[in-house]
Amino acid sequence: ILSFGSDEPICRLMCLGNNEIKSRAVVKYSAAPPPTTYALLQEKTDLKLPPANWLRESPQLGPAGSTVLGSSSKSKPFSSFGMAYDFIDSIGDDVDVVSDSENIKKLLKIPYSKSHVSMAVHRVGRTLLLDELDIQELFMRSSQTGDWTWLKEFYQRLIDQKWQRKKKSKEHWYQKAILSKFLYYSINGDGAAEPVPDSDNTDEGCGAEEFGPSWPAPFTSTASDSEESAGLRNDFVRNILWTFEDIHMLVGSNMPIFGGGRYPAVSLRLRDNNKPINILTGIDYWLDNLMCNVPELVMCFHVNGIVQKYEMIKTEDIPDLENSTFSTRVVKDIAQNILSFLKSNCTKEGHTYWLFKASGSDIVKLYDLTTLCEEAAEEKCQNPFTLPVAVLLYKVASNMMLKKSQNRKHYGTIRTLLLNCVKLLDQDRHPQIIASAHYMLAELFQLDEPPEEGAGGESLRAGGSEDSYSDEDDEEDPEDLPEDSDENGSFSTTLDSQDDSKAVAIIKSVGELSVPEKYKSTHQIRPIYAFPVSQDKEERCRHVLSYVLKGLKAVDGSIKKESDLPAADPNTPIPLKYEDGSWPSLTPSRTPNKYLNLSDRKHPTRSGMIPGSWQHRMKLQLFFKASKAYYVLSDAATNLLKYGRALRYIKLALQCHDAYCSVSSTLHSRVLLFHSQCLSLCGDIQLMLAQNASNRAAYLEEYSYQTREDQEVLHSLHRESSCQAFNMASDLATDPEYQLFVSSKCYEAAYELLTSGVVKEHGPEQLAQVLKRLGNIRNEIGVFYMNQAAAMQTEKEVKKSVSIAEQEIWKKSFSCFEKGMKDFEAIEDSTNTSLLLCNTGRLMRICAQAHCATSADLSRGEFSPEESLYYNKAIDYYLRAMRSLATRGNHPAVWDSVNWELSTTYFTLATLLQDYAPLSRKAQEQIEREVTEAMLKSLKYCDLQTESARQPLYQYRAATIHHRLASMYHSCFRNQVGDEHLRKQHRSLAELHYSKAVLLFLSLKDAPCELLRTLLERVAFAEFTMAGQSSSGAKLKTLTGALDVLTDTRHAFLLIHKELLEDYTEVQTQTEIEPTAVCTCGCISRPTFKLSASLLGIMGKSKETSQDLRKEIVDLHKSGSSLGVISKCLKVPRSSVQTIVRKYKHHGTTQPSYHSGRKRVLSPRNECTLV
């Protein structure tokens, strides 16, 4: 056996014949010193004489030695709660019963005893708390406090109409006195005798202890007057975790334990030699030793107080003593039946149940006092158990919350505990507990991760116990039973007339408790509480806000009104904050520290809160929780594209943060990190609003709507702050430029927070995301200004010179692109860096186009140096973008986009040089070299091999480049005089490029006109070549080649015929005229040939087509009109329409479309790149 005071398990298996009772005891706490050997009294010692050390304080005896004082042997009405508070980890899950050992013994002796039983039962999770409900004492107290008046009236009405208080006998006090003296005699050691204190001065024990629950951090509690008198202190000498068969009990015991005998621990008993040990006494002794794991009992016999002899009895031999024989299996069955009875019927958590058996009766009844109390008159409706039960429910819930590793599966249990706690309490009297409970209820709903299913409690056993010790119970002797009944004054046997309808459950005969498994638990002590798990974020957040609002109301209600606050000290200056009238700062002005430091605040807050008070700490937590809930709501609305609703929620989140800052003097790093998240989300929403301006009416309606709950939360926020600090960031503006500007400021404010000293180490990932957002918004603003510049060019009728307004817009756009590139380079985001370089290249092309001067007749002059400068700058930026990507494998889509833009720029530069050659500044040969170089570079970036949507465009461009080069070399060949070698070179190059152009045009199915033009030019080239030839053979070869070229025109004419036939069929269908017949031989009919001839005529005059007509064709095509419809509307052949549209696509237009740097629309909060 281990020494007492150890928290190691102390186990013992009791075996009685064929019966085997399993008992295991673990001492959780012991205030007594290690057992010392008891003093063996000499024979004839007179116990009526007090020893010298009588009534001295002795840790060996504890409260048991002073039983002569009367009430100290009685259990306090809240003794189980004191023990539950000390061992809160065991409550709710591990333990079935918490109670005084005396109450456990009284329950297990019910079938053997005629004495009354009166106990209060409370349920907390799986655990039942049992306390003695002393009717006599309660009714005496009710005349003074009025607490139990309603119960007294109920008792007198239903049980004993003639109840009156009865005094205890002199024999009772005599037995208590000699027991106390015997125990003091048995202490080994002498001490000076001290006078016995007057019993009048020590009646009713030593008073109640202060009741001060220890709240989970950061909450503390100040004990109220009613709590101080509640007597909730754990006064037991030892607390033991006792497992009796399958029942787990936490019991409190005050039994003195001595050393000596064959074992290191024995219990000491005093017996009258003239009275045999009866069965009640035997069960009492056996259970005491079993609970305290004492293996031996030492019995001292006396006659009229004169010691006669000692006898030692083993604990396992107690059930077989003469006149005291009982079955341990029956006791086990009694325990299991009583536990099952209580488990099945004490089902309401937080209710006070009353287990009552009248003296001499065989009927046991269970009443729900909470229900009876609610039915009583309001002024009498006072249940002193309410506060201790509520506090215990709260403590158990908070203890479960602190177990981070396993609390998720207990969320249903925690929620039920807290809701029952709140139901029991009056908000006006206990606002702190209510506010804390609602805050924990809000904490149950995880906002930053998906909820887990299956959160809920399990089926639990009921049970528990508490510690106390009383010697020589009056009920142990049959002849003392009437006296015991009289002493307690609650023992009428006339039960036939009572109203059974008030009882929750009844045991009709105590004999039933001895029948094995007579009572089985039909109801779980804790049903599987389903935690309200929802996959819908908005629903979870609404639950959180509901509890936060209730917590705020509790806090606000507890704060003194303004009229109750002390007047302002005229000698104390009132600090005023300075606010800059320029752009409002979106970051807190306070210096952030790692932890909240409230010592700097000396004055009450706006609502009258005292800094450092529980109201102050609780409001900080509630404000922060509300801000997180609104943030999650805003994030969810953003994902649903409900940007008006999202902006409303993020505004509320920022207002909560503003109120938080108004209450707190300094800010924790986690608060600053969260604030940066709010600002980032606000920036995202403003950006989305700017990009979706067409839905502004719907967004305004969403933004203006507000629930009653949100209004009440806002009202509570306004008690502490005006909540105006972030209005500019969260207002719904109508100007897209302003919205982009606000978005940029939000991101910048978030960046400043994340780069401050305190937060810098905690948010590297968040900093990278903010930098990505900064780069994106600067790209968006740059594109916005770039599109403005392009629009200004379109609006100008005659381009003469660049205006100052245009130049300013270019500077703004360029500055934004540069800043965005630095942001992406800071996080090594090469993909988005290349996209911003690409957009900068587009800006340079717009600048080049702006320097193209045109006259009133839309004709333009030579290619200017400014155009050349900006086109070359554009090429430089595109090349930098290619270098940033390094290889196509890093991001194929972006690589292809940059590759296309680079090819287009080279092609545009070469085309402008060729069509509007600056002959006034450069020589013809130099221009030809530059055109050739630009064309070949453009051809280099034409990706003809990769299958993609752009492949036909690349083929058309490559064919056009070869055609243009061939035409240029054809012209040089015609005009070159003198240098025969150079003429041959030009001829071979022209032939080469004509052949390549024809092959590429043949591979295209929608470029017959270009193919015809190329073929006809090639025939003309052959004719010119033949003219310079002298031999017949050479001429014949040349003419034969020309004929071969002409045969290739059949492919082009077939394509043209097909298109014309489709158009003609459409017309015939509309006019209900039969279509023109087509020759079966494959030749073109006469009318169709005429149309083809007209088409060729139009082709010859295509350059003379007015700019207005081309613009109209392009506009109709962009609006979605088909080529046939455009042809009919403008009365222009379809092939001509197709040619103009193709040139719009491939040659570049006056106003190219500019993307925003993203190839697809994504949420700005997406983790991937902007592409």
Secondary structure, 3 states (H helix, E strand, C coil): CCCCCCCCEEEEEEEECCEEEEEEEEEEEECCCCCCECCCCCCCCECCCCCCCCCCCCCCCHHHHHHHHCHHHCCCCCHHHHHHHHCHHHCCCCCCEEEEHHHHHHHHCHHHCCCCEEEEEEEECCEEEEEECCHHHHHHHHHHHCCCHHHHHHHHHHCCCCCCCCCCCHHHHHHHHHHHHHHHHHCCCCCCCCCCCCHHHHCCCCCCCCCCCCCCCCCCCCCCHHHHCCCCCCCCCEEEEEEECCEEEEEEECCCEEEECCEEEEEEEEEECCCCCCHHHHHHHHHHHHHHCCCEEEEEEEECCEEEEEEEEEHHHHHHCCCCCCCHHHHHHHHHHHHHHHHHHCCCCCCEEEEEECCCCCCEEEEEHHHHHHHCCHHHCCCCCHHHHHHHHHHHHHHHHHCCCCHHHHHHHHHHHHHHHHHHCCCCCCHHHHHHHHHHHHHHCCCCCCCCCCCCCCCCCCCEECECCCCCCHHHCHHHHHHHHHHHCCCCCCCCCCCHHHEEEEECCHHHHHCCCCCCCCCCCCCCCCCCCCCCHHHHHHHHHHHHHHHHHHHHHHCCCHHHCCCCCCCCCCCCCCCCCCCCCCCCCCCCCCCCCHHHCCCCCCCCCCCCCHHHHHHHHHHHHHHHHHHHHHHHHHHCCCHHHHHHHHHHHHHHHHHHHHHCCCCCHHHHHHHHHHHHHHHHHHHHHHHCHHHHHHHHHHHHCCCHHHHHHHHHHHCCCCCCCCHHHHCCCCCHHHHHHHHHHHHHHHHHHHCCCCCCCCCHHHHHHHHHHHHHHHHHHHHHHHHHHHHHHHHCCCCCCCCHHHHHHHHHHHHHHHHHHHHHHHCCCHHHHHHHHHHHHHHHHHHHHHCCCECCCCCECCCCHHHHHHHHHHHHHHHHHHHHHCCHHHCHHHHHHHHHHHHHHHHHHHHHHHHCCCCCCCCHHHHHHHHHHHHHHHHHCCCCCCCCCCHHHHHHHHHHHHHHHHHHHHHHHHHCCCCHHHHHHHHHHHHHHHHHHHHHHHHCCCCHHHHHHHHHHHHHHHHHHHHCCCCHHHHHHHHHHHHHHHHCHHHHHHHHHHHHHHHHHHHHHHHCCCCCCCCCCCCCCHHHHHHHHHHHHHHHCHHHCCHHHHHHHHHHHHCCCCHHHHHHHHCCCHHHHHHHHHHHHHCCCCCCCCCCCCCCCCCCCCCCCCC
